[in-house]
Amino acid sequence: MDQAIAYLKKPHKDPFLLVASLHNPHDICYSIIEGTVQPRTTAEGPELPPNLARDPNEPEFITECRNRHKYGQEMSYITDWSDDLWRGYLHDYRRIVEETDVQVGRIMGALRESGLEEETLVVFTSDHGEGMAAHHWVVKLMLYENPVTVPLVFRWPGVIATGRVDQTHLASGVDLLPTLCDFAGVPVDPQVTGVSLRPVIERPDLPGQPFVVTELDPNPDEPAKTGRMVRTDRFKYIVFSHGQRPEVLFDLTTDPGETRNLAANPEFVVELQRHRRLLKEWQTATNDTAL
């Protein structure tokens, strides 16, 4: 962050792109591995999520991911955690996020002091989320909402309306490049995956894209073991490459905690088939041959 601030304080005659990649709150993983998480009582720690418990009928693929001892080995450290330890973990993670917020505030202050605030588009986002105790999960490497949901904040005084929270339109990390290029007036190669979000940022009444897809590759040593997620306005469909019960369908409107897998429910067979079809179309369009 010090380097980013020093860059902003330099004279700028031409447009620039500055990426300030903060490492944290990534390091919550070391608190888990090194055993520094301290238990906290109900009075001391954050509330536990209502979907803390794991599904006894979860896909076999997820159960296997809980037992890795390399890349994602944090899961093997939390099998016998008490509720107080879960509270301690949530407390520690939130403290790291608070420390990160301070650094974000520093760079925003430097941007203002440099006189560039009114002519600079700022985007705040992340590469992945965190388990946050839901489903007895920590770190990333899964397709539940907490690991796959990331912040995506656009700020440009006088150009982008302030104070609006968009909980309607779907967006993906692959949309960031075409969005930045659109605002900058830079053409994008048609083969680039992703769409510009500028239209729905400027016109929230527009419909936006009907679905987004997320890929999961949880083990670099076993690239054939993978997963895909299709997110539509109401449903989330997940399919894994291996194991029993490989399909998951959640109705996020009625079940935001993802506690009821509807994949085997005959009442939702139409939605299941629709999401299968969307995934197949996306894989064909992007030359994705997995699964």
TORTOR-97891 format. One record per residue: x, y, z of N, C-alpha, C, O, CB in turn. Coordinates in steps of 0.02 Angstrom, whole numbers, padded with zeros to 5 digits, always signed. Glycine has a CB too. Layout:
N
XYZXYZXYZXYZXYZ...
//
This chain:
291
+00041-00060+00000+00000+00000+00000+00043+00063+00000+00025+00113-00031-00047+00000+00060+00100+00060+00035+00147+00116+00034+00170+00131-00037+00174+00189-00057+00207+00102+00079+00184+00079-00075+00206+00089-00145+00150+00118-00187+00163+00161-00230+00229+00022-00175+00089+00096-00177+00033+00123-00215+00022+00197-00200+00009+00236-00245-00031+00083-00199+00028+00215-00137+00019+00285-00117+00075+00328-00147+00062+00384-00170+00018+00292-00041+00136+00303-00146+00192+00340-00176+00181+00351-00250+00198+00403-00277+00258+00303-00164+00152+00301-00284+00138+00307-00355+00086+00361-00368+00092+00400-00414+00114+00240-00384+00034+00362-00327-00019+00412-00336+00007+00483-00326-00019+00530-00356-00077+00398-00288+00057+00491-00285+00083+00557-00270+00129+00584-00325+00148+00642-00324+00120+00557-00205+00147+00541-00373+00189+00563-00428+00146+00604-00477+00085+00597-00479+00221+00503-00464+00179+00648-00517+00141+00684-00569+00116+00635-00623+00152+00589-00642+00185+00739-00602+00055+00645-00647+00026+00602-00698-00001+00645-00755-00049+00682-00746-00030+00557-00668+00030+00638-00814+00006+00673-00873-00039+00628-00915-00083+00653-00951+00065+00697-00915-00029+00563-00911-00066+00515-00951-00110+00472-00907-00098+00465-00848-00018+00472-00993-00162+00442-00936-00203+00394-00898-00160+00336-00872-00111+00318-00904-00261+00367-00942-00179+00308-00816-00140+00253-00787-00188+00201-00759-00246+00214-00745-00092+00279-00733-00161+00141-00751-00196+00087-00716-00153+00066-00658-00096+00044-00667-00210+00027-00764-00178+00071-00599-00143+00052-00538-00180-00005-00504-00240+00003-00489-00134+00112-00490-00147-00060-00492-00176-00117-00457-00141-00124-00390-00080-00136-00388-00171-00183-00498-00177-00116-00335-00149-00124-00268-00179-00188-00238-00235-00189-00214-00165-00062-00223-00140-00241-00240-00165-00307-00218-00146-00319-00145-00089-00338-00130-00136-00364-00263-00193-00307-00101-00181-00319-00030-00181-00394-00016-00224-00431-00040-00235-00284+00014-00132-00417+00022-00127-00489+00035-00183-00512+00082-00214-00564+00070-00059-00505+00065-00195-00475+00134-00246-00495+00181-00315-00471+00160-00321-00424+00121-00230-00469+00252-00368-00506+00185-00371-00551+00243-00355-00624+00230-00377-00668+00266-00439-00547+00272-00315-00637+00178-00298-00706+00160-00268-00746+00218-00280-00806+00225-00249-00706+00103-00229-00712+00262-00189-00748+00311-00228-00777+00369-00198-00802+00417-00137-00704+00337-00294-00775+00367-00333-00811+00417-00316-00885+00414-00323-00921+00464-00408-00801+00406-00293-00909+00355-00276-00980+00349-00219-00999+00396-00219-01055+00422-00256-00996+00276-00171-00953+00407-00115-00970+00451-00137-00972+00524-00109-01009+00565-00059-00920+00442-00186-00931+00541-00213-00935+00609-00242-01004+00623-00237-01030+00678-00266-00880+00620-00273-01033+00571-00303-01100+00578-00249-01153+00583-00250-01195+00628-00350-01115+00520-00200-01151+00537-00148-01202+00534-00103-01199+00596-00084-01251+00623-00107-01193+00471-00086-01139+00617-00040-01131+00673-00074-01136+00741-00041-01135+00793-00004-01065+00668-00140-01143+00741-00176-01152+00803-00179-01092+00848-00182-01099+00909-00147-01209+00840-00177-01032+00818-00178-00971+00859-00249-00945+00872-00258-00896+00909-00137-00917+00826-00299-00977+00842-00368-00956+00854-00386-00971+00927-00378-01028+00949-00417-00991+00805-00410-00922+00962-00428-00930+01033-00504-00934+01040-00540-00897+01007-00400-00871+01075-00529-00980+01082-00602-00986+01091-00631-00923+01120-00600-00889+01161-00618-01046+01135-00693-00908+01099-00729-00850+01125-00800-00871+01142-00832-00907+01104-00728-00791+01075-00823-00848+01199-00890-00866+01221-00942-00826+01182-00925-00783+01142-00898-00854+01296-01005-00842+01194-01059-00805+01162-01054-00731+01176-01069-00690+01132-01127-00832+01185-01034-00712+01236-01029-00642+01254-00969-00609+01222-00970-00548+01211-01025-00635+01330-00917-00647+01206-00855-00618+01181-00851-00617+01105-00819-00572+01076-00797-00656+01208-00882-00665+01072-00870-00673+01000-00932-00658+00958-00986-00647+00985-00847-00742+00986-00923-00658+00892-00979-00647+00847-01029-00704+00850-01013-00759+00873-00954-00638+00775-01090-00691+00827-01140-00744+00823-01120-00795+00770-01090-00778+00719-01209-00715+00808-01136-00857+00783-01123-00910+00734-01177-00909+00680-01235-00893+00695-01119-00979+00768-01160-00927+00619-01210-00926+00566-01263-00979+00577-01248-01032+00605-01177-00936+00498-01325-00968+00556-01377-01018+00565-01365-01081+00525-01394-01133+00540-01444-00989+00546-01323-01078+00474-01307-01138+00434-01238-01165+00451-01201-01188+00407-01312-01122+00359-01220-01161+00515-01155-01186+00537-01146-01261+00523-01093-01283+00503-01146-01172+00612-01199-01300+00534-01194-01373+00528-01182-01395+00456-01207-01363+00409-01258-01406+00556-01146-01448+00448-01135-01477+00381-01192-01525+00365-01221-01555+00409-01067-01513+00377-01206-01532+00301-01258-01576+00277-01233-01648+00280-01183-01664+00247-01281-01557+00205-01266-01693+00317-01243-01763+00320-01248-01798+00253-01217-01850+00242-01282-01801+00371-01288-01770+00207-01296-01800+00140-01262-01758+00086-01281-01760+00028-01370-01808+00124-01212-01719+00105-01177-01677+00058-01144-01721+00004-01130-01780+00016-01124-01634+00093-01131-01693-00055-01097-01732-00107-01031-01761-00082-00995-01730-00044-01084-01688-00168-01017-01821-00104-00956-01855-00083-00895-01813-00100-00844-01815-00065-00951-01924-00116-00898-01776-00154-00844-01733-00176-00825-01683-00121-00767-01671-00107-00862-01696-00241-00876-01653-00089-00864-01605-00036-00833-01638+00024-00787-01612+00055-00930-01570-00015-00858-01698+00041-00829-01735+00098-00756-01750+00086-00715-01745+00132-00868-01800+00110-00738-01768+00025-00668-01781+00009-00626-01718+00016-00569-01720+00039-00661-01808-00062-00655-01661-00003-00618-01598+00003-00606-01579+00076-00560-01540+00090-00656-01542-00032-00646-01604+00121-00636-01590+00191-00575-01627+00220-00550-01609+00273-00698-01609+00231-00552-01677+00184-00499-01720+00212-00433-01714+00174-00392-01759+00176-00522-01791+00210-00422-01656+00140-00359-01646+00105-00304-01627+00155-00318-01595+00206-00365-01592+00051-00243-01647+00140-00186-01629+00182-00135-01587+00144-00078-01578+00166-00153-01692+00209-00156-01561+00085-00115-01517+00045-00161-01472+00005-00209-01496-00026-00066-01557-00002-00148-01408+00006-00190-01358-00028-00263-01365-00005-00302-01402-00035-00184-01367-00105-00278-01330+00046-00343-01337+00078-00340-01378+00141-00391-01399+00167-00391-01367+00030-00279-01389+00164-00271-01432+00224-00299-01400+00287-00306-01433+00338-00197-01447+00235-00317-01335+00282-00348-01303+00340-00410-01340+00364-00425-01340+00424-00366-01231+00323-00445-01372+00318-00506-01408+00336-00492-01464+00385-00535-01481+00426-00540-01435+00275-00433-01493+00381-00417-01549+00425-00403-01526+00497-00397-01567+00542-00357-01587+00399-00396-01461+00506-00381-01434+00573-00444-01416+00612-00440-01402+00672-00336-01374+00567-00502-01416+00580-00561-01389+00613-00615-01443+00626-00672-01426+00643-00591-01333+00571-00597-01506+00617-00647-01560+00622-00679-01565+00691-00736-01585+00698-00616-01626+00604-00641-01547+00743-00668-01553+00811-00675-01486+00846-00675-01482+00907-00622-01598+00853-00681-01433+00807-00688-01367+00837-00754-01361+00876-00806-01385+00854-00685-01312+00783-00750-01329+00933-00810-01313+00972-00841-01249+00945-00811-01214+00905-00792-01305+01048-00902-01234+00968-00933-01172+00948-00891-01112+00968-00889-01062+00931-01003-01166+00979-00858-01116+01025-00816-01060+01048-00757-01049+01002-00736-00992+00991-00792-01073+01120-00728-01102+00975-00673-01094+00927-00698-01064+00861-00664-01024+00829-00639-01162+00915-00758-01085+00841-00786-01054+00780-00796-00979+00790-00783-00940+00744-00854-01088+00762-00818-00960+00850-00826-00888+00864-00758-00853+00863-00752-00797+00839-00860-00877+00932-00707-00886+00889-00640-00857+00888-00614-00848+00817-00583-00797+00802-00592-00901+00927-00628-00895+00775-00607-00890+00705-00642-00832+00670-00610-00793+00635-00623-00956+00667-00708-00825+00680-00744-00770+00650-00719-00703+00676-00714-00654+00639-00819-00777+00663-00704-00700+00741-00677-00639+00771-00611-00621+00738-00600-00563+00719-00668-00647+00847-00566-00669+00731-00500-00655+00703-00505-00632+00630-00471-00586+00609-00455-00717+00708-00549-00665+00593-00557-00646+00522-00583-00575+00516-00559-00537+00474-00605-00695+00487-00630-00557+00557-00658-00489+00553-00607-00437+00574-00607-00382+00547-00720-00484+00597-00563-00453+00620-00510-00407+00640-00462-00395+00582-00440-00339+00570-00472-00433+00701-00445-00449+00544-00401-00441+00487-00435-00399+00433-00402-00358+00401-00382-00510+00459-00500-00408+00424-00537-00367+00375-00535-00294+00397-00527-00250+00354-00610-00392+00368-00543-00281+00461-00541-00212+00486-00472-00181+00471-00469-00123+00451-00555-00210+00561-00419-00219+00481-00352-00193+00467-00344-00178+00393-00311-00130+00374-00299-00243+00490-00373-00220+00351-00372-00208+00279-00410-00145+00261-00389-00107+00218-00400-00268+00241-00467-00134+00293-00507-00074+00281-00465-00011+00294-00472+00039+00259-00570-00074+00325-00423-00013+00345-00380+00045+00360-00335+00061+00301-00326+00119+00283-00338+00031+00424-00306+00008+00270-00262+00019+00213-00300+00046+00153-00274+00087+00116-00226-00046+00195-00360+00022+00143-00402+00048+00088-00416+00122+00100-00414+00162+00054-00468+00008+00082-00429+00140+00163-00441+00210+00179-00379+00253+00165-00386+00310+00144-00461+00217+00252-00320+00226+00176-00258+00263+00163-00251+00279+00089-00235+00336+00070-00197+00223+00186-00264+00230+00046-00255+00243-00025-00309+00290-00052-00296+00330-00096-00257+00177-00064-00370+00285-00024-00422+00331-00046-00405+00403-00024-00419+00451-00059-00491+00310-00017-00374+00409+00034-00351+00475+00057-00297+00503+00012-00297+00563-00003-00327+00471+00128-00251+00460-00009-00197+00482-00053-00225+00503-00121-00201+00551-00151-00145+00426-00063-00275+00467-00146-00306+00485-00210-00338+00554-00205-00334+00595-00251-00359+00432-00230-00371+00567-00149-00403+00632-00139-00351+00688-00135-00359+00741-00165-00446+00631-00076-00298+00675-00097-00245+00726-00088-00208+00741-00152-00183+00796-00162-00196+00703-00034-00204+00691-00197-00168+00701-00260-00208+00741-00311-00181+00761-00362-00150+00633-00289-00272+00753-00296-00315+00790-00342-00342+00748-00399-00369+00775-00447-00277+00847-00371-00336+00682-00394-00357+00637-00447-00425+00605-00434-00450+00568-00476-00306+00583-00456-00456+00619-00377-00516+00584-00357-00573+00592-00407-00609+00544-00421-00539+00609-00290-00581+00652-00435-00638+00666-00479-00630+00635-00548-00678+00630-00586-00647+00740-00486-00569+00613-00566-00557+00586-00633-00531+00514-00632-00499+00491-00679-00509+00630-00671-00544+00480-00577-00518+00412-00571-00575+00363-00553-00613+00375-00506-00463+00409-00517-00579+00310-00591-00625+00255-00575-00590+00208-00527-00535+00183-00541-00647+00217-00640-00620+00196-00470-00593+00151-00420-00637+00089-00417-00698+00094-00413-00588+00185-00350-00606+00031-00418-00642-00033-00412-00614-00071-00352-00553-00080-00347-00637-00075-00477-00657-00092-00308-00637-00133-00250-00667-00202-00258-00728-00209-00264-00659-00100-00183-00625-00253-00259-00651-00322-00266-00601-00371-00236-00551-00350-00206-00664-00339-00341-00614-00435-00244-00571-00487-00216-00573-00548-00262-00618-00555-00303-00592-00506-00144-00525-00592-00254-00522-00652-00296-00566-00708-00270-00587-00751-00308-00451-00676-00303-00580-00709-00206-00624-00760-00177-00646-00738-00108-00620-00690-00080-00589-00829-00174-00694-00775-00082-00720-00761-00015-00689-00807+00036-00632-00830+00028-00795-00767-00014-00726-00819+00090-00701-00859+00146-00759-00900+00173-00816-00879+00171-00671-00813+00202-00744-00960+00199-00796-01005+00223-00841-00975+00275-00902-00987+00274-00765-01065+00250-00813-00936+00322-00852-00901+00373-00895-00947+00415-00947-00927+00440-00896-00849+00341-00872-01009+00424-00903-01058+00468-00966-01091+00440-00987-01142+00467-00920-01026+00533-00996-01063+00389-01056-01094+00360-01039-01163+00333-00989-01172+00299-01085-01050+00303-01081-01213+00350-01071-01282+00329-01006-01311+00358-00977-01358+00330-01070-01287+00253-00983-01284+00415-00919-01305+00444-00863-01298+00393-00823-01343+00383-00923-01378+00470-00861-01239+00360-00811-01230+00308-00768-01168+00323-00793-01117+00346-00844-01223+00238-00703-01176+00309-00656-01120+00314-00620-01114+00246-00621-01160+00205-00605-01130+00373-00588-01058+00236-00552-01040+00175-00595-01043+00113-00656-01036+00118-00491-01085+00167-00565-01055+00054-00601-01052-00009-00615-01123-00033-00637-01166+00006-00561-01012-00063-00602-01137-00097-00602-01205-00125-00669-01241-00119-00671-01302-00111-00549-01246-00091-00723-01204-00123-00789-01235-00126-00837-01185-00158-00822-01125-00163-00813-01257-00055-00895-01209-00178-00942-01168-00216-01002-01144-00175-01053-01124-00203-00966-01206-00275-00995-01147-00109-01047-01116-00066-01043-01040-00074-00994-01013-00099-01037-01137+00008-01096-01005-00053-01101-00933-00063-01043-00895-00032-01016-00850-00064-01166-00908-00036-01024-00912+00029-00972-00872+00063-00905-00874+00026-00875-00821+00017-00963-00897+00133-00881-00931+00004-00818-00931-00034-00822-00898-00103-00773-00869-00126-00793-01001-00042-00880-00903-00137-00883-00878-00206-00908-00806-00211-00900-00775-00264-00928-00922-00247-00937-00779-00159-00963-00711-00162-00909-00662-00141-00878-00669-00088-01025-00703-00117-00897-00611-00183-00845-00562-00169-00874-00492-00175-00924-00482-00209-00784-00571-00217-00842-00443-00142-00865-00374-00151-00847-00350-00221-00797-00371-00250-00832-00328-00098-00889-00307-00249-00875-00276-00313-00904-00205-00310-00963-00195-00319-00905-00317-00374-00860-00157-00295-00881-00088-00284-00848-00043-00337-00788-00045-00347-00861-00064-00212-00889-00004-00371-00865+00045-00420-00876+00115-00393-00930+00131-00367-00901+00035-00489-00825+00157-00398-00830+00225-00373-00798+00274-00422-00739+00267-00439-00796+00232-00303-00837+00321-00444-00811+00375-00488-00856+00435-00477-00909+00440-00508-00809+00352-00563-00834+00481-00435-00877+00539-00418-00898+00577-00481-00856+00593-00524-00840+00586-00371-00962+00592-00485-00988+00629-00541-01005+00587-00602-01037+00611-00649-00941+00681-00560-00983+00525-00602-00996+00480-00659-01041+00422-00638-01089+00405-00673-00930+00453-00688-01026+00391-00581-01065+00335-00555-01104+00358-00495-01077+00388-00449-01018+00274-00537-01168+00343-00494-01211+00364-00439-01186+00334-00373-01166+00276-00371-01284+00343-00452-01189+00373-00320-01165+00351-00256-01221+00318-00215-01280+00332-00225-01135+00409-00217-01201+00275-00169-01247+00247-00120-01294+00194-00145-01339+00173-00108-01286+00301-00093-01287+00171-00206-01333+00120-00232-01303+00050-00223-01246+00038-00244-01348+00133-00307-01341+00006-00194-01322-00064-00185-01362-00106-00234-01424-00106-00231-01332-00088-00112-01328-00141-00278-01361-00181-00330-01364-00254-00307-01314-00289-00306-01324-00175-00399-01424-00276-00289-01434-00345-00269-01474-00384-00320-01502-00437-00305-01469-00348-00201-01476-00358-00381-01516-00388-00434-01474-00418-00489-01484-00475-00509-01562-00337-00463-01426-00379-00515-01387-00401-00572-01331-00450-00552-01300-00443-00499-01357-00342-00607-01319-00498-00595-01266-00547-00585-01201-00521-00615-01201-00490-00668-01285-00615-00615-01146-00534-00580-01080-00513-00604-01029-00566-00587-01037-00603-00538-01060-00445-00574-00976-00569-00627-00922-00617-00617-00855-00581-00622-00851-00527-00651-00926-00674-00668-00804-00611-00594-00737-00581-00599-00714-00572-00670-00675-00527-00685-00688-00623-00562-00737-00616-00716-00716-00609-00786-00748-00549-00819-00729-00531-00875-00735-00673-00824-00796-00517-00786-00827-00457-00813-00786-00394-00800-00799-00341-00828-00897-00448-00785-00736-00400-00756-00699-00340-00736-00659-00311-00794-00660-00250-00804-00653-00358-00678-00623-00353-00831-00583-00327-00887-00626-00290-00939-00610-00233-00955-00546-00385-00921-00679-00321-00966-00719-00283-01015-00752-00221-00986-00764-00173-01022-00772-00328-01044-00767-00221-00921-00797-00162-00890-00747-00105-00888-00764-00048-00906-00822-00178-00819-00686-00119-00866-00634-00067-00863-00619-00040-00932-00611+00020-00942-00571-00095-00831-00615-00085-00980-00601-00064-01049-00658-00020-01076-00646+00028-01112-00592-00125-01095-00719-00037-01059-00776+00002-01082-00773+00073-01054-00782+00121-01092-00842-00032-01060-00760+00080-00990-00755+00147-00961-00695+00185-00989-00698+00247-00995-00748+00142-00885-00642+00150-01007-00582+00182-01033-00584+00194-01108-00539+00227-01135-00521+00141-01016-00635+00168-01141-00639+00176-01213-00590+00133-01251-00566+00152-01305-00629+00247-01231-00574+00075-01223-00526+00029-01254-00563-00031-01282-00602-00062-01246-00471+00006-01202-00553-00048-01346-00587-00106-01375-00564-00171-01343-00506-00177-01322-00576-00109-01450-00609-00219-01339-00595-00284-01308-00598-00338-01362-00643-00338-01404-00644-00299-01250-00551-00384-01359-00552-00441-01405-00618-00479-01396-00637-00493-01339-00491-00488-01392-00653-00494-01450-00717-00529-01443-00712-00597-01411-00763-00624-01387-00749-00537-01511-00653-00627-01408-00645-00692-01377-00640-00688-01301-00640-00740-01267-00584-00726-01404-00635-00628-01274-00630-00620-01201-00696-00643-01169-00750-00622-01189-00615-00546-01183-00690-00687-01119-00749-00709-01081-00769-00654-01032-00726-00626-00997-00734-00776-01044-00832-00640-01028-00856-00587-00984-00889-00531-01023-00878-00524-01083-00799-00559-00943-00930-00493-00989-00966-00437-01020-00954-00374-00980-00939-00377-00920-01042-00452-01026-00960-00317-01012-00954-00254-00977-01015-00243-00932-01072-00252-00953-00947-00196-01027-01002-00222-00871-01055-00206-00824-01075-00133-00827-01120-00111-00791-01034-00224-00754-01041-00095-00870-01056-00023-00874-01129-00009-00889-01158+00036-00858-01013+00009-00926-01162-00046-00935-01232-00031-00949-01277-00035-00887-01319+00008-00877-01258-00077-01002-01268-00087-00846-01312-00094-00787-01289-00049-00730-01329-00034-00685-01314-00167-00764-01226-00028-00730-01204+00021-00681-01237+00088-00695-01260+00122-00649-01126+00029-00682-01240+00107-00759-01269+00171-00777-01345+00168-00784-01380+00218-00775-01239+00195-00842-01370+00108-00801-01443+00099-00810-01466+00038-00771-01473-00016-00800-01460+00092-00886-01477+00045-00706-01496-00014-00666-01563-00044-00685-01580-00098-00661-01499+00006-00594-01601-00011-00729-01664-00039-00751-01654-00091-00806-01701-00127-00824-01709+00016-00776-01593-00097-00834-01580-00146-00886-01577-00216-00855-01562-00223-00796-01513-00130-00922-01591-00269-00894-01595-00336-00866-01528-00367-00847-01526-00406-00799-01629-00381-00913-01475-00352-00881-01411-00383-00864-01406-00454-00891-01449-00475-00930-01400-00384-00790-01355-00491-00871-01344-00558-00897-01386-00609-00857-01395-00601-00797-01269-00577-00894-01411-00662-00891-01457-00709-00858-01423-00758-00810-01457-00786-00767-01494-00747-00910-01358-00769-00818-01324-00815-00773-01249-00803-00775-01224-00772-00823-01340-00889-00790-01214-00827-00724-01141-00827-00723-01118-00896-00702-01154-00933-00669-01112-00771-00675-01057-00913-00721-01029-00979-00707-00964-00971-00668-00923-00927-00683-01017-01019-00772-00954-01013-00618-00892-01015-00579-00861-01084-00585-00896-01135-00582-00905-00996-00505-00795-01086-00593-00759-01149-00597-00725-01164-00530-00704-01118-00495-00707-01147-00654-00719-01227-00513-00685-01249-00452-00634-01302-00471-00650-01353-00500-00736-01276-00400-00572-01289-00452-00518-01338-00460-00481-01344-00394-00431-01310-00383-00468-01317-00519-00507-01386-00350-00483-01384-00280-00418-01420-00267-00392-01416-00211-00534-01414-00238-00390-01455-00316-00328-01493-00303-00283-01490-00365-00298-01524-00414-00345-01566-00284-00229-01452-00362-00184-01447-00420-00154-01514-00441-00136-01522-00499-00129-01399-00405-00150-01561-00395-00121-01627-00411-00170-01673-00445-00151-01724-00474-00095-01660-00348-00235-01655-00444-00286-01696-00475-00332-01651-00517-00389-01638-00497-00327-01736-00422-00307-01626-00574-00346-01578-00613-00412-01606-00640-00456-01567-00658-00305-01554-00670-00418-01673-00644-00480-01702-00669-00537-01694-00619-00595-01697-00637-00470-01776-00686-00520-01685-00555-00571-01675-00504-00589-01601-00502-00549-01560-00479-00546-01700-00434-00648-01585-00525-00667-01515-00534-00742-01506-00522-00778-01555-00512-00647-01491-00603-00764-01445-00525-00835-01430-00516-00854-01368-00553-00810-01327-00571-00852-01423-00443-00918-01359-00566-00945-01299-00599-01007-01277-00562-01045-01317-00535-00960-01313-00674-01018-01211-00562-01076-01182-00531-01110-01135-00580-01077-01095-00612-01057-01144-00466-01176-01140-00585-01216-01094-00625-01260-01055-00577-01299-01085-00539-01258-01131-00679-01255-00989-00580-01295-00946-00536-01344-00906-00580-01323-00867-00623-01250-00899-00493-01408-00916-00568-01459-00876-00601-01489-00829-00549-01464-00824-00493-01514-00921-00633-01543-00794-00567-01569-00744-00521-01595-00775-00456-01593-00742-00404-01624-00705-00554-01618-00836-00460-01648-00867-00400-01611-00930-00378-01607-00944-00319-01720-00883-00413-01585-00968-00426-01558-01033-00410-01482-01036-00418-01452-00996-00454-01591-01086-00453-01453-01084-00384-01383-01102-00394-01380-01177-00407-01406-01218-00370-01339-01083-00331-01347-01194-00463-01337-01264-00481-01263-01279-00478-01222-01242-00505-01366-01279-00552-01245-01335-00446-01176-01357-00440-01172-01429-00463-01215-01470-00448-01150-01349-00367-01119-01444-00500-01107-01513-00519-01033-01527-00512-00991-01487-00533-01131-01528-00592-01017-01584-00483-00948-01605-00472-00931-01662-00520-00974-01698-00543-00936-01626-00400-00867-01670-00533-00844-01719-00582-00841-01790-00553-00841-01838-00592-00776-01700-00607-00839-01797-00487-00829-01862-00457-00874-01870-00395-00899-01821-00367-00756-01872-00437-00884-01933-00376-00917-01948-00313-00992-01958-00319-01023-01943-00369-00904-01895-00265-01020-01984-00264-01092-01995-00260-01128-01928-00250-01100-01881-00221-01109-02044-00203-01189-01924-00273-01231-01864-00266-01195-01801-00292-01188-01753-00255-01251-01854-00192-01173-01801-00355-01131-01747-00379-01168-01682-00395-01135-01631-00408-01095-01769-00440-01234-01683-00396-01271-01623-00415-01304-01590-00354-01328-01624-00308-01324-01640-00467-01305-01524-00356-01336-01484-00303-01378-01430-00336-01356-01399-00384-01283-01454-00254-01437-01417-00309-01479-01362-00331-01507-01327-00270-01542-01357-00229-01537-01387-00379-01491-01263-00263-01516-01224-00207-01563-01169-00233-01549-01138-00284-01458-01193-00166-01617-01158-00197-01661-01101-00209-01639-01046-00161-01657-01048-00102-01737-01119-00201-01600-00998-00185-01571-00949-00140-01621-00896-00117-01606-00857-00072-01514-00915-00174-01680-00896-00146-01732-00850-00123-01763-00876-00058-01773-00838-00010-01786-00841-00177-01779-00940-00057-01810-00969+00002-01760-01002+00049-01777-01017+00107-01861-01020-00019-01700-01014+00025-01649-01049+00064-01581-01016+00054-01536-01047+00026-01646-01124+00044-01573-00953+00077-01509-00918+00066-01451-00951+00101-01393-00940+00082-01515-00848+00090-01464-00992+00152-01410-01026+00187-01388-01090+00154-01341-01123+00178-01431-01041+00256-01419-01109+00099-01401-01169+00060-01402-01232+00104-01352-01268+00110-01331-01160+00029-01459-01244+00134-01466-01302+00178-01509-01357+00149-01512-01412+00178-01494-01280+00243-01543-01344+00092-01588-01394+00063-01570-01406-00010-01583-01364-00053-01662-01372+00070-01540-01463-00023-01522-01481-00091-01584-01507-00127-01614-01557-00107-01466-01535-00092-01603-01472-00181-01664-01488-00217-01652-01530-00280-01698-01542-00319-01700-01424-00237-01590-01553-00290-01574-01588-00352-01615-01652-00362-01629-01671-00418-01500-01604-00353-01633-01684-00307-01671-01746-00313-01746-01736-00301-01784-01784-00298-01645-01797-00263-01767-01673-00294-01837-01658-00281-01874-01654-00348-01858-01611-00389-01844-01591-00241-01923-01697-00360-01958-01696-00424-01993-01631-00440-02006-01617-00499-02007-01752-00426-02009-01591-00390-02042-01528-00402-01997-01477-00437-02021-01428-00465-02066-01498-00336-01931-01490-00437-01884-01443-00466-01846-01472-00525-01793-01448-00543-01835-01419-00412-01873-01524-00555-01839-01557-00610-01832-01510-00670-01782-01514-00706-01877-01620-00631-01880-01466-00681-01876-01419-00737-01818-01371-00727-01780-01358-00773-01943-01380-00745-01811-01345-00666-01756-01300-00652-01689-01337-00656-01640-01309-00680-01765-01268-00583-01687-01398-00633-01626-01437-00637-01604-01446-00709-01546-01436-00726-01636-01506-00604-01651-01463-00752-01636-01473-00822-01615-01407-00856-01571-01406-00899-01696-01503-00858-01648-01353-00836-01631-01288-00865-01560-01268-00849-01524-01243-00892-01680-01234-00841-01540-01279-00787-01472-01260-00767-01420-01307-00797-01364-01285-00813-01467-01260-00691-01437-01369-00805-01392-01414-00841-01380-01388-00911-01324-01388-00936-01421-01486-00843-01434-01366-00943-01429-01342-01012-01387-01278-01016-01347-01270-01061-01499-01330-01041-01398-01232-00969-01359-01171-00968-01284-01185-00961-01243-01154-00994-01382-01126-00912-01268-01233-00918-01198-01250-00909-01169-01280-00973-01113-01263-00993-01189-01299-00850-01206-01324-01004-01182-01355-01066-01171-01303-01120-01121-01306-01156-01233-01409-01090-01216-01255-01126-01209-01202-01176-01147-01160-01161-01110-01141-01207-01272-01158-01179-01137-01144-01098-01078-01104-01079-01014-01142-01093-00966-01113-01118-01082-01085-01004-01013-01207-01077-00952-01246-01089-00937-01250-01164-00878-01247-01185-00960-01317-01060-00988-01256-01205-00978-01258-01277-00950-01191-01302-00904-01190-01343-01043-01274-01314-00977-01137-01276-00956-01070-01298-00885-01054-01276-00850-01016-01309-01003-01017-01271-00862-01082-01219-00796-01065-01192-00745-01122-01200-00690-01118-01173-00803-01048-01119-00763-01173-01238-00718-01230-01249-00698-01264-01183-00641-01286-01175-00656-01207-01287-00745-01267-01137-00733-01299-01073-00752-01374-01081-00811-01390-01088-00774-01264-01015-00703-01417-01079-00716-01488-01090-00718-01529-01026-00721-01591-01029-00663-01516-01136-00716-01496-00968-00718-01533-00904-00787-01564-00894-00834-01547-00930-00701-01486-00844-00792-01608-00845-00854-01641-00828-00877-01685-00885-00929-01718-00880-00908-01590-00810
//
